[in-house]
Structures are given as C-alpha cells and as structure tokens.
C-alpha cells in the first residue's frame, strides 16, 4: 500500500493504493491519471477534492503556492526527494515521484489549451472523428461506398437480407503511429530551485512549437497526400481541383474570385458534402474578404425600396458561416483553397501508451530524466468531404 488515504463521497476515509501501473491502466481506458483515479476512487470533489488532488496534497506536491496559508510552490527537489516518508508506495518509491509525470502533463495541457489561435487548434477544428488506441500499431479501416453511390435501396421480401451497400475492410498494410518525445533532464542543483510550474511552462513551450509545426504538416498532407498512409493527393482525383474561372468566365486574372464562382463551388456536389471549413493563406483570405464585402455592399439597394424584394433560400446547400483556417505554411500553394466538411473529413488516431514506459522508468529507477512522448496520425477519412478551388485562369 502507499500509505495514502482519501475521503470518499460519504466522507469516510479509505485507503488509496497508488502505483505506477495506474498509468498503463488509465491509458487502456483512454484516460489521464487524474480521470482514472476519479473513477476508481469516487469522492465529493467540491467538498473534499478529487482522489488525485487529495493524493497530491498528502504527498506534499503543490504546483502553485498559496500565500494565505503560507504554502510555497513545490520544487522538483521536493518531489524527487520528499521529506514525507509516510507517502511511500509498496515498492519503496515516493508517491510524489509517481505523481510527478501526471502533474507535469496537467500543467502542460493547462498552458497549451489557453492558446486557441494556434495551428493545432485549427487542425482540431477540421477533425471529424478522433480515436485513441492501445499501442502504436494500427490497421486503417477501408470504407467502400462504390455500391451506395451507384445503387438505391429496393423492396425487401420477408425474411430476406437487403443488398450489401457499404463494405468495411481493414487495410492490407498495418501502420505504425510515430511517436515524438521531449526529454527533460534535471540537475541536482536545479532541483532545489526549479518549481513544477516553471518546468511545465518550459516543456509546454517546446511542445507547442513542435505541435504547431506538425499541425501545419498534417494540414498540407490533407491536400498533397501522404504515401505512408496510402493517401493520394487531391489533385489525382478527377474533378476534385477546379479553377474559379471554370465557374465564372468573367474571371480573367489569377488571384481573383467572384461571388458567382464562390457560391457555385460551394453548392456543387452538395448531396455528398457541405463545406464547413476552408483552408488557405493570408493572400487568399484577403481576396475572399474583399469579394464578400463588395457583394454585401451591393445588396439592399436604397434607390427604390418599394420594389426591393428579399429572397430566402429554403434549402441552402451552404452553412450560414464558413470557418476559415489560416495557414502560414510556406509550402502551401498560392491561390489555393481547400474546402472540408468538418463532420467527417478528417480522422485523427492517437496512441495513449507512448509515454508509459518512460514514466515507469522515471518512477521505479529513480531517474532524474523524464521523457514526455506523444503519438498520432491524421488522414482524410472520406475523400468526398474535400473540394479544392484555385484562383487561377
């Protein structure tokens, strides 16, 4: 046992068994350590705090200090070499050392989620389906819609099975989810003065920079494809990439777009998808903004209000507002707009166990080095959810 206790939902004190294996158990359930402990040891969180929070307090781990109660923020040394001998797990490892990786991850997540204007946040807006898996090997599902698109349902006789419309198979190629690691090594001198909040801030900064670059790469791969995941470029599909001039012959110069071309592009193939997001660069954003502003200024003429008849489309094939994802990737092709149906366009798969082995080594081997790992892949789930418009002639 760990020597830790917690106050349950009834207000009774119960033993709390904390061990490093909880990270793996939490990963299997798709949860963080704090979420896993909340389900394993339910409490009255508002009154007593969660089991995770109670464990942190007993282990003497304070991410931020409290001047009112005379508590200072814990340093790394306080966690790695605690003075509270009671909070020791059965393997002789301080409870604070087991909790340290979870604390760092919580601080990182807290700091990263404050910035909603980053490329990772933009990528998340495009994700329609997100899954977490155990391990790093994954077989991509192949969804075959050739029959639904070429056939229609018909009458079915009693006890007869309907025709198979959709087939789901596994890819012939098993894929490995790549992992990215950030190493953290703490010297003995730094342990005494470096607080947990500062460590989390430093790691979060590095994680944010790397995540921002990866997100740009993912977004570009949705357009250009990725051979590692058997994802072809959108330009290889017939009719998937179209010019603005093909929708409006009045466009004679590159970089220009008219409302006629814009609305025709949005409404084509609307029985397959509705474009909810578009991705492009700043120059194209300005061109779209100028076009829409010009169109708005020509509406509602005031010269003769008596014959100004408004039109309301009963079945619009476009959303009331389309979200623009701005990319500053220098590799993004100029004058190119990628439209996405955010409901089912992008699939993201994350590996939850990428960091378990690093955490176990840190806690059990009394290491002063911690590796924070993450693993994920992003790919087009349905190609039909994508359209590309180029402002070329």
MIRO-519827 format. One record per residue (C-alpha): residue in three letters; x, y, z. Coordinates in steps of 0.02 Angstrom, whole numbers, padded with zeros to 5 digits, always signed. Example, Ala and Ser with C-alpha at 12.3 -4.5 7.8 and 13.67 -1.06 7.14 Angstrom:
MIRO-519827
ALA+00615-00225+00390 SER+00684-00053+00357 
This chain:
MIRO-519827
UNK+00000+00000+00000 UNK+00053+00179-00024 UNK+00015+00249+00148 UNK-00107+00369+00064 UNK-00290+00389+00107 UNK-00435+00483+00030 UNK-00604+00544+00089 UNK-00740+00460-00013 UNK-00908+00530-00067 UNK-00986+00484+00102 UNK-00850+00573+00199 UNK-00765+00413+00258 UNK-00578+00386+00250 UNK-00520+00248+00133 UNK-00351+00177+00084 UNK-00283+00240-00082 UNK-00170+00118-00173 UNK-00059+00220-00289 UNK+00059+00131-00407 UNK+00148+00164-00571 UNK+00042+00033-00659 UNK-00104+00155-00649 UNK-00033+00249-00799 UNK-00049+00096-00908 UNK-00222+00056-00839 UNK-00277+00235-00872 UNK-00209+00226-01050 UNK-00310+00068-01084 UNK-00467+00164-01037 UNK-00418+00319-01136 UNK-00400+00424-00979 UNK-00271+00530-00891 UNK-00211+00475-00719 UNK-00323+00602-00632 UNK-00476+00543-00731 UNK-00435+00361-00695 UNK-00417+00394-00508 UNK-00580+00493-00506 UNK-00672+00339-00572 UNK-00578+00216-00463 UNK-00595+00319-00304 UNK-00755+00425-00315 UNK-00766+00572-00197 UNK-00867+00729-00164 UNK-00748+00834-00269 UNK-00825+01002-00223 UNK-00808+00967-00036 UNK-00653+00860-00021 UNK-00569+00870-00190 UNK-00538+00726-00308 UNK-00436+00574-00255 UNK-00295+00638-00366 UNK-00297+00809-00282 UNK-00302+00730-00109 UNK-00154+00620-00154 UNK-00054+00771-00214 UNK-00087+00861-00051 UNK-00033+00713+00056 UNK+00123+00690-00049 UNK+00165+00874-00023 UNK+00152+00920-00207 UNK+00093+01097-00239 UNK+00102+01163-00417 UNK+00068+01340-00358 UNK+00094+01416-00189 UNK-00038+01492-00076 UNK+00020+01648+00017 UNK-00135+01647+00128 UNK-00089+01479+00204 UNK+00098+01503+00192 UNK+00122+01368+00060 UNK+00256+01388-00073 UNK+00257+01303-00242 UNK+00345+01135-00240 UNK+00515+01123-00319 UNK+00572+00974-00420 UNK+00683+00926-00273 UNK+00531+00921-00158 UNK+00451+00795-00274 UNK+00601+00686-00314 UNK+00667+00680-00136 UNK+00516+00710-00023 UNK+00532+00730+00165 UNK+00361+00650+00194 UNK+00412+00469+00224 UNK+00231+00415+00253 UNK+00186+00436+00070 UNK+00286+00287+00006 UNK+00214+00154-00107 UNK+00241-00031-00080 UNK+00390-00034-00199 UNK+00481+00094-00092 UNK+00451+00235-00216 UNK+00390+00404-00152 UNK+00210+00438-00203 UNK+00264+00611-00261 UNK+00381+00534-00389 UNK+00240+00429-00462 UNK+00127+00582-00469 UNK+00261+00695-00546 UNK+00234+00645-00730 UNK+00045+00669-00712 UNK+00072+00840-00633 UNK+00188+00894-00773 UNK+00066+00833-00906 UNK-00077+00926-00821 UNK+00024+01087-00816 UNK+00073+01067-00998 UNK-00107+01035-01051 UNK-00168+01184-00950 UNK-00043+01301-01031 UNK-00068+01235-01208 UNK-00258+01247-01202 UNK-00251+01432-01161 UNK-00193+01473-01338 UNK-00339+01445-01457 UNK-00261+01534-01606 UNK-00128+01404-01645 UNK-00117+01283-01791 UNK-00154+01132-01678 UNK-00318+01214-01629 UNK-00356+01247-01813 UNK-00318+01065-01853 UNK-00433+01007-01713 UNK-00573+01108-01793 UNK-00555+01002-01950 UNK-00556+00835-01858 UNK-00723+00746-01877 UNK-00677+00582-01791 UNK-00546+00555-01657 UNK-00492+00387-01586 UNK-00366+00330-01457 UNK-00288+00159-01466 UNK-00180+00047-01358 UNK-00005+00026-01428 UNK+00068+00101-01585 UNK+00012-00021-01721 UNK-00147+00019-01814 UNK-00244-00050-01961 UNK-00335+00083-02057 UNK-00517+00041-02096 UNK-00562+00046-02281 UNK-00740+00106-02313 UNK-00805+00061-02486 UNK-00951+00168-02542 UNK-00949+00118-02726 UNK-01113+00023-02712 UNK-01210+00156-02615 UNK-01160+00285-02744 UNK-01213+00178-02892 UNK-01367+00093-02821 UNK-01525+00131-02725 UNK-01623+00035-02596 UNK-01764-00077-02655 UNK-01907-00178-02583 UNK-01857-00325-02474 UNK-01953-00488-02466 UNK-02000-00563-02298 UNK-01850-00638-02205 UNK-01736-00589-02350 UNK-01574-00494-02318 UNK-01554-00324-02403 UNK-01416-00296-02530 UNK-01248-00253-02453 UNK-01218-00069-02488 UNK-01068-00025-02380 UNK-00917-00137-02354 UNK-00789-00109-02217 UNK-00621-00196-02226 UNK-00451-00175-02145 UNK-00306-00104-02243 UNK-00182-00232-02308 UNK-00042-00127-02234 UNK-00026-00116-02045 UNK+00029+00059-01998 UNK+00137+00118-01854 UNK+00091+00277-01764 UNK+00250+00383-01750 UNK+00299+00448-01578 UNK+00381+00613-01533 UNK+00475+00633-01371 UNK+00533+00782-01269 UNK+00672+00743-01147 UNK+00687+00829-00979 UNK+00846+00810-00876 UNK+00857+00893-00706 UNK+01023+00927-00621 UNK+01041+00910-00433 UNK+01072+01097-00414 UNK+00919+01144-00516 UNK+00805+01028-00418 UNK+00815+01141-00266 UNK+00754+01299-00352 UNK+00653+01247-00504 UNK+00466+01243-00471 UNK+00342+01124-00552 UNK+00253+01268-00637 UNK+00415+01328-00718 UNK+00456+01152-00779 UNK+00282+01135-00853 UNK+00297+01305-00937 UNK+00464+01260-01017 UNK+00405+01091-01080 UNK+00239+01164-01139 UNK+00333+01295-01240 UNK+00435+01163-01329 UNK+00282+01052-01354 UNK+00184+01198-01426 UNK+00319+01239-01554 UNK+00331+01059-01612 UNK+00143+01032-01613 UNK+00122+01190-01717 UNK+00244+01127-01848 UNK+00165+00954-01853 UNK-00009+01028-01872 UNK+00048+01127-02024 UNK+00119+00968-02098 UNK-00043+00874-02066 UNK-00149+01009-02148 UNK-00035+01013-02300 UNK-00042+00822-02314 UNK-00232+00829-02324 UNK-00207+00924-02486 UNK-00049+00843-02556 UNK-00072+00668-02485 UNK+00045+00555-02387 UNK+00113+00394-02460 UNK+00148+00323-02287 UNK-00039+00315-02254 UNK-00091+00271-02432 UNK-00169+00444-02451 UNK-00161+00512-02628 UNK-00155+00697-02669 UNK-00324+00777-02701 UNK-00261+00831-02872 UNK-00258+00648-02927 UNK-00448+00636-02914 UNK-00544+00684-03070 UNK-00637+00849-03047 UNK-00579+00872-02868 UNK-00475+01027-02909 UNK-00565+01163-03006 UNK-00524+01342-03055 UNK-00629+01492-03008 UNK-00635+01539-03194 UNK-00722+01373-03231 UNK-00869+01436-03128 UNK-00868+01616-03192 UNK-00793+01659-03362 UNK-00780+01842-03313 UNK-00626+01800-03207 UNK-00476+01836-03318 UNK-00335+01861-03192 UNK-00261+01746-03060 UNK-00296+01786-02878 UNK-00473+01847-02912 UNK-00639+01770-02863 UNK-00819+01823-02888 UNK-00972+01785-02785 UNK-01041+01684-02930 UNK-00888+01571-02933 UNK-00886+01557-02742 UNK-01068+01505-02722 UNK-01061+01385-02870 UNK-00909+01300-02796 UNK-00990+01284-02626 UNK-01151+01209-02694 UNK-01078+01081-02815 UNK-01095+00900-02757 UNK-01193+00961-02607 UNK-01279+00791-02596 UNK-01110+00720-02541 UNK-01046+00856-02425 UNK-01069+01030-02356 UNK-00912+01134-02346 UNK-00899+01198-02167 UNK-00714+01247-02166 UNK-00593+01315-02295 UNK-00404+01317-02282 UNK-00291+01441-02369 UNK-00159+01576-02345 UNK-00174+01759-02297 UNK-00173+01825-02476 UNK-00321+01716-02522 UNK-00410+01764-02361 UNK-00398+01947-02410 UNK-00464+01909-02585 UNK-00614+01817-02511 UNK-00645+01955-02385 UNK-00642+02090-02519 UNK-00759+01990-02631 UNK-00886+01958-02492 UNK-00877+02139-02433 UNK-00908+02201-02609 UNK-01055+02082-02631 UNK-01132+02139-02467 UNK-01120+02323-02515 UNK-01219+02292-02675 UNK-01365+02212-02583 UNK-01522+02300-02523 UNK-01524+02444-02648 UNK-01598+02602-02575 UNK-01644+02691-02735 UNK-01816+02613-02744 UNK-01861+02515-02586 UNK-02037+02482-02647 UNK-01975+02351-02771 UNK-01837+02280-02660 UNK-01897+02100-02639 UNK-01796+01992-02522 UNK-01758+01810-02563 UNK-01741+01674-02433 UNK-01670+01507-02490 UNK-01771+01368-02410 UNK-01642+01232-02440 UNK-01470+01315-02440 UNK-01326+01199-02482 UNK-01202+01303-02384 UNK-01187+01344-02197 UNK-01232+01516-02131 UNK-01049+01541-02086 UNK-00894+01455-02156 UNK-00742+01445-02043 UNK-00577+01497-02119 UNK-00420+01403-02065 UNK-00270+01515-02099 UNK-00108+01426-02139 UNK+00061+01511-02142 UNK+00149+01357-02209 UNK+00271+01419-02344 UNK+00238+01258-02440 UNK+00052+01294-02459 UNK+00020+01326-02645 UNK-00031+01504-02689 UNK-00210+01542-02742 UNK-00271+01375-02673 UNK-00424+01349-02564 UNK-00460+01179-02487 UNK-00639+01153-02430 UNK-00681+01023-02297 UNK-00840+00953-02225 UNK-00787+00956-02042 UNK-00914+00824-01993 UNK-00823+00678-02073 UNK-00674+00744-02170 UNK-00528+00706-02054 UNK-00486+00559-01940 UNK-00356+00575-01803 UNK-00288+00424-01710 UNK-00185+00444-01551 UNK-00078+00316-01460 UNK-00109+00325-01274 UNK+00033+00212-01218 UNK+00175+00305-01300 UNK+00233+00378-01134 UNK+00200+00235-01013 UNK+00372+00154-01023 UNK+00458+00322-00996 UNK+00353+00358-00842 UNK+00387+00186-00768 UNK+00574+00206-00789 UNK+00569+00378-00710 UNK+00473+00322-00556 UNK+00546+00150-00524 UNK+00728+00182-00569 UNK+00738+00347-00477 UNK+00792+00433-00638 UNK+00821+00620-00650 UNK+00771+00613-00833 UNK+00591+00611-00894 UNK+00533+00586-01073 UNK+00364+00654-01122 UNK+00302+00561-01277 UNK+00154+00581-01391 UNK+00098+00489-01547 UNK-00037+00522-01676 UNK-00081+00515-01860 UNK-00202+00622-01961 UNK-00276+00574-02129 UNK-00428+00603-02241 UNK-00570+00491-02185 UNK-00685+00525-02334 UNK-00613+00600-02493 UNK-00789+00655-02540 UNK-00782+00780-02396 UNK-00646+00882-02484 UNK-00650+01006-02629 UNK-00513+01118-02697 UNK-00535+01286-02783 UNK-00389+01376-02865 UNK-00395+01561-02906 UNK-00310+01534-03072 UNK-00365+01551-03252 
